[in-house]
Amino acid sequence: MGLEAVINGGLSFAAVLILMVLNVPIGIAMLVVGFTGFAMISGFDPAIFVLGTAPFDAVSKYTLSVLPLFVLMGNLANSSNLSRNLYDAAYAIVGHYKGGLAMSTVGACAGFGMICGSSIATAATMSQMAGPEMRRHGYSDALISGSIASGGTLGIIIPPSVILVIYAYLTEQSVQELFFAALVPGIIAVLLYMIAIRVYLLIYPSQGGY
């Protein structure tokens, strides 16, 4: 890498930051700087060609067609009250233990993550449903936020997962094999989260409500 390339990269990075400071959206800022830099290096006509073909190539991959279906499935699950049913099912299994609501939250997060494949959607859904329920039973805010935040991470671990699909596309790996590879770690994570809640409440029993 020559000195000229380093200077050009630094100037481009600085230009993006300046545009962001001027409240230009990040995507637009990167587009303007990238197009300008490519045009200065390769010419205006090649830059126009790349501008017309690169966005289409990025969104027309068959592998990525599953991502909108994850969004649809998450909306259907939310509209059908499936998240509440998952929460009730998890509570029926571990609810009789101390901290059962927190452990149920983790279990429901795992189940909902299998549907929507997104950690953000999982955490947002469970915070609206499990948060008020645990607060009503006297759980501490630390345990409420901790169980929801940790359980939300299961959305990208438990297959099927949006991140695994994108990773398989970028690395040209088998989506099916990645799903199988993530299944066991996801189950182990669920069990360890529940054990961590149980151990925490053995040390601080007052944090688990009444």
N, C-alpha and C positions, 0 to 999 in steps of 0.2 A: 504494500500500500504506500503510494507516494505521498509526499507532503501536500501536493495540490489536492489530492482526494480527501485528506484529513481536513484541510482548510474548507473545502466545499461542504463537507459533512457538518463541520462546526457552524458555518454560516447558515446552512439550511436549518439546523436545529435551533439556532438563535432566532431565525425568522419565524419558525413555528411558535416559539415562546412569545415573541412580540405580538403576533396575531392573536394568540390566546389572551394576552394581557388586554388587547383591544376588544375583547369579548366576541371574537370570531369563533364560531363552533370549531371544535378540535378536528372533526372530519373535513370541514371546508379548509381549515388552515393547512392540514397535511396535503389535501388535494392541490391547493394553489402552489405550495412550495414544491411538492413533488413534480407537478406538471412543468413549472418554470425551470426547475433544475434539469429535468430530462430534456426539455426543449433546448436549453443552452448547451447541453452536451451532445445530443444526437440530432437536433434540428426540430423545427416546428411540425413538419409533416409526420415524422415518426411519433412525436408526442401526441398528436391528434389521434393517430391510429391506436396507440396504446390506451388513450383515454376512452376510446370507443369500444375496445375489445376486452380490456382487463376487468371492468366491473361485471360484464356478462359472464366471463369465464369464472369469476369468483362465486357467482350465485347460481350458476346453472349446473353445478355438479349433482349427479344423482344421489350421492351419498348424503348430501346435506338436505335432501327433500324430507327427511324424517323429522327435522327440527320443528317445522310448523305443526306437525302432528303432536309433538310433545306439548306445545302450547295449547292446542285444541283439547288434548286429553286432560291437561290440568284444569282448564275451564269447565269441562264436563264433570270432572270429579268434584270441583267446588260447587257447581250448580246442583249436583245430585246429592250433596251433603255426605259424600263418601269420606271426607276427612273426619267428620264426626263419628262415623261408623268405625273407622280405623282406630280412633282414639278410644272409643268404648270397648272395642275388641282387645286392645292392648291393656286397658284398665282391668278387664275381666281376668287377664292372665296374671298381672303383677300388682293389681290394685290393693291386695290384702297385705302387702309389705309396707313397712315404713318408707315413706317417700314414693308411694305407688303412683301418684299423679305425675311426678317428675319422670319416673321410669316409663310410664305410659306415653308421655310426650316423646321420648326418644323412640319408642317402638312405633308410634304413629308417624313420626318423621321418616322412619325407614320405609314404612308402607307407602306414604305419600310420595317419597322420593322415587319409588319404583314406578310411579304413575307419571309424574311430571318431569323427572330427570333434572331438576334445577334446585340448587341449594337456596337461592334467594326466594323462589316461590314457596319452597317447603318451610323456610323460617318465617316468612310473612304469613302463611296460612296458619301455622301452629301458634304463632304469637297472638293472633286474633282469637283463636279458639281455646288454647290451653292456658294462656297467660291469665285471663280473668278467672278461670276455674281454679288454678293453683293459688292465686291471690285470695280468692274467697275462702279457701281452706287454710289460710294462714301461712303459706309458704313465703320464705324470704325472697326479696327481689333478686338477691345474688343467685339463689338456686333456680328461680324462674328463668332469668336471663341466661344462666349457664346451661341449663338443660335444653332450652330452645335453640340457643346458638350452636351448641355441640351437636344436637340432633339435626339441625339444619344442614350441617356439613355432609350428612349422609346422602343428600340429594345428588351429589356428584360421584359418590362412591358406589352406592347400591345400583346395579344395572336394572333397566337401561338408563344411561346417563348421557346428557347432552355433551358434556365435556369429553367423554370417551368417544363419542361419534366424531367430534371435531378433531380429537387427537388421532383417531384412526385415519381420518381423511388427510391430515397434514403429514403423517408419517407413513402412509400407505400400508397400514396394518389391517388385519381382519377385525371387523367390529365384533363379530361373534366371539372370537378368541379373547378380546379385551373384556367383553361382558363376563365370560366365564372366569377370567383371571381376577376380576374385581368382586365377584360374588362372595368368596370366602373372606377376604379382608373386610368387606362390608358387614358381614354377619359378626365377625370378631369385634369390629368397632362398636356395633350395637350392644353386645354383651359387656364389653369393657366400660362403655358409658354407664350402663345400668349398675355395674359393680362399683364404679366410681361414685355414683350417687348414693348407693347403699353404704359404702365406707364413709363418705362425707357425713351422712346422717348419724352414723354410729359415733362419730367424733363430736358433731354438733347437732344433737337431736332437736334442739329448739328451732332449727332452720326448716324443718320438715312439716310445719303446721301441726294440726291436731287431728 
